[in-house]
């Protein structure tokens, strides 16, 4: 009974607060009964990428050590295979602080997980993060720290977590790399699900290709979650509209493309598509559903990827 009450409470909080994770704040759109006509073979992208490099003074808190200020224009990435010059991850900030002499950190690159691992930070291990973008809030995330793009207005806390919890997350990383290797290096997602307002689709073993939609931030060939939608559109399995947003509601710094439409389901008012990706073990609030826009969420080879419709 207590678990059921807690689950209901979490859902209530989610639908009250989750405007930042909706693929847009829906203002000025017509009601679902409006005479919207879509072309099932037309895929459209509205708006252009602006200047997305971070320039605002920032800080990062490391629990037990304090808060450290930094200039994002001075941070360089160790993941040059992912990020272009001027863009970087949460992990890169820690490396920057080390190079500056503020912290002592030991780390290595684990090829079996395609991520950097922190073995020691000022005498302690088992470090993780608690981060969110402008206008967001604290949330559970199992996304790789060295994949998580930094943006202006971001809140970042570096925290310690139980070893068993991190070991479980790391095993899903290994599963992804093993899956990709078994597919000859191709990004083949076993299950892609679209739960729209009117229709539900389940696609199996979809080979997702890079489209370099965010070539401002990522190197050519890097695949993000939104490439799944673009791939399905190319194959005429769905049609879609994407829209660039500089800001959304209380989130002053957004600078991303959002899913505006899939087939006949077009965002209106406060209804639209959200998404998640990863291993089923961390479905929804367990860690896969967070507020990283899908055009900047780099994927390795997730067990599933889902876009689903909600109204808040």
N, C-alpha and C positions, 0 to 999 in steps of 0.2 A: 504493500500500500504506500509506504514511504517513497519507494523508488518511482512508482507511478505518479505520485504527487510532484516529485522533483522533476520528472520528465515533462509534465504538463507545464510546470513553472518555467522551465527552460524554453519550451516552445512559445510561451507567451512573451517572454523577454525577447526571443528571436524576432517575432513578427512586429513587436513594438519598435525595436532598435535597428532592424537590418536594412535600412534604406541604403547604407553605404555598400552593401554587398549585392544589391540589385544592379543589373547591368545598366541602369541609368535611373535618375529621378524623373518620373514620367509626368511632365507638365505640358499642357497644351495639346495633347493627343485626344482624338475623338474616343467615344465610348466603344465597347466591343461590337455594338450594332451598327457602327458607321459604315458607309459604303466604300470600304477600302478594297481595292482590287490588286492582286499581286500576280506577277508573272512567274510561273513555277520554274522557269529556266533563267531568270534574271537575278544575278548576284551583284549587289551595289555597295560601294564604300563611299561614305559621305565625310567630307572634312579632310584636312591635311595635318600631318604631324608638325607640331611647332618645335621650338627650342626646348629640349627636355633635359638638358644637363642641369644638375643641382648647383646652385650658387649661393644659397642662404647659409649663414652661420648655423652650426648644428652642434648637438651633443649626444653622447651615448652614456648610459649608466651601466656600470658593472657592479653587480651586487657584492657588497663587502669591500669594494675598492673605491667607489665614488663615481662622480660624473665627470666626464672628460669632453671638453669642447674641441671641435675640429672644423677645418675649412674643407668642404667637399671638393673644392677645385684642386686640392693638393693630394687627394686620395687616388691611388692607382690600383688597378685590379690585378690579382694573381691568376684570374680566370680569363686570360686573353683569348681563349678558345670560345668564350661565351660573350663577353662584353666588348664593346668598342671603346676607344679612348674617350674619357670623360664620364664613363658610367662604371658602376661598381656595385658590390654586394655588401651585406652586413658584415660578412667575414673580413672583407677587405679593410674595413674600418679598424678592426682589431690589429691587423698587420700594420696599418698605418701608425697606430699608437705604439706598437712595438718598435717600429723604425724610428719613431720620435723619442723613444726612451721612457715612455710613460708606464708601460707594462712589460712584464716578462711572459712570453708565450712560446710554447713549443707545439709544432703541428707537422703533419705530413699529408701527402696526397694518397688516397686509397683508390686504386684503379678499380677494384671490385665493386666499389660503391659510387665511383665518379664524384667524389667530394673530398674536401679537405677536412681532416680530423684534428681537433685540439686535444693534445695529450696532457698539457699542463698550462695553467694560467695562474701566475703568481702562487705556485705551490699547490694548486688544486686541479682536479679533473672533473669530467662529466658536466661540461658547460653546454648550455643551450641558449635560446633567446625568447624574448617576448616582444613582438614588434607589430606596429600597425601604421598605416598611412594617415595623412591629414584627414580629419573627420571621422576616423575609425575608433576602435576600442580594443581592449585586450581580448585575445582569442587564442585557442589552442591551434598550433600549427606543427606539421611534421615535414615541412618543406625544407630542402637543403639550405643551410645558412649561406653557402657560397654561391647560391643561385638567386637569392632573394634581392631584387634590385632596390637600391636606395633611391629615394625621391625627397625633394624639399618638403619640410614640414612633418617629417617622419618621427615617430617615437620608438626608441629602441632600448630595451633592457637586456643585459646579458646575465643569465641566471644559471644556477646549478640544478640538475635534475637527477633522480635516482638512476643508477647505472642500468638497472633492469629495463627501465622505460626507454632509455636511449638505445640499448641493445636491440629492443624490439623494432624501433624505428629503423635502425641501421640494417636490420635483416630485410626489411621491405626494399631498401635501396639495392641490396645485393640481388633480390628477386628481379628488380627492374633491369639491371645490367645483364643478368643471366638470360632474361627473356629477349633482350635486344640482341645479344650474341647468338642465341639460338635461331634468331630470324635473320642472321647474316648481316647484322648492323642496321637493319631496317626498323623503323618505328611502326610496329604493328600492334594496335591496341585491341585486346581480345573482345572488349565490350564497350561500345559507344552508345549512350542512351540519350534520347531527347524526349522529355516529357513536356509537351506543350499544353496550351489551354484546350486545344481541340484534338490533338493527335499525339500518340506516343510511338516512337520508333526505337528499335533496338538493332544496331548494326554490329556484326561480328567480324573480328579480325580485319579491322580497317587499317590500311597502310597510310600513315599520315606523312605528308610531304611539307617541307619548309617553303614558305612563300615570302619570307623577308619583309613582312608587313611592318615590323619595327626595326628597320635597318639603321635607324638613328641610335639605337641602344645595343643591338645584338649583331654579332658577326653573321655573315651569310651562311645559311644552312642550319642555323639554330632553330629548333622547332618549339613552338609554344602551344598552349592549349587551344588558342583560337585557330591555329592551323588545321585542327580537326574539322571545324565548321567550314573553313575555306575548301578543304579537300573534299568533303561531302558535297559541297556546292559544285565543284568542278566535275564531279562524277554524276551530277544531276540527281542525286539522292534527296537533296533538299535545295531550297533557295534561301537567301539571307540578305539582310541589310546590316551594315556596320556604320557606326557614327562616332566621330571623334569628339571628345569632350575635354575642354580645358579645366572645367570645374563642375561640381555637382552638389547642389544644396550647400551644406555646411562644409563640404570638402573643397577647400580653395585650390588645392593642387591635385588634379586628377591626371590630365594629360595622357589619355588612353582611348583606344577604340572599345566600344561596347556593342554587344549584340542588340540591335534594334528590332530585328524581325527574323523569325524562322518560319518559312512557308506562310500560312495565313495568320499566324500569331504575331501581331505587332504590338510592341510596348505601348501602353496607354496609362495616363495618370500614374498610379503607384503599383502597376503590375508589369511584370516582365521576367526575363530569364536570369537566373543565377547559375553557377556551375560549381563543380568540384572534380578532383582527379586524384588518383592514387591507388592504394591497396584497399580492398574492401574492409580490412581490419580497422581502418581509420575513417570510415564513412561519416559524412556529415560533420557534426560538432566534435568528433573524435580527433580531427586534425586535417582532413582533406578540404573542408569547406572554410575558406578564409577570404580575405578581401584583397588579394593580389589580383588585379585585373587579368583576364584571360589572355590578353595580347602580350603581357610581360611575364607570364608564368611559364618558364621553361620546363619542358617535360622530358623525361628520359625514356621510359617505356612503362607507363602506368597500367595497372590491372584493369582499370575502367576509367572512363571519363563521362560525366553526365552534365547536361544542361537541363534545367527544369524551371517551370513557370510558378511564380508565386505572386500574390498580392499582399501588400502590407498596409 
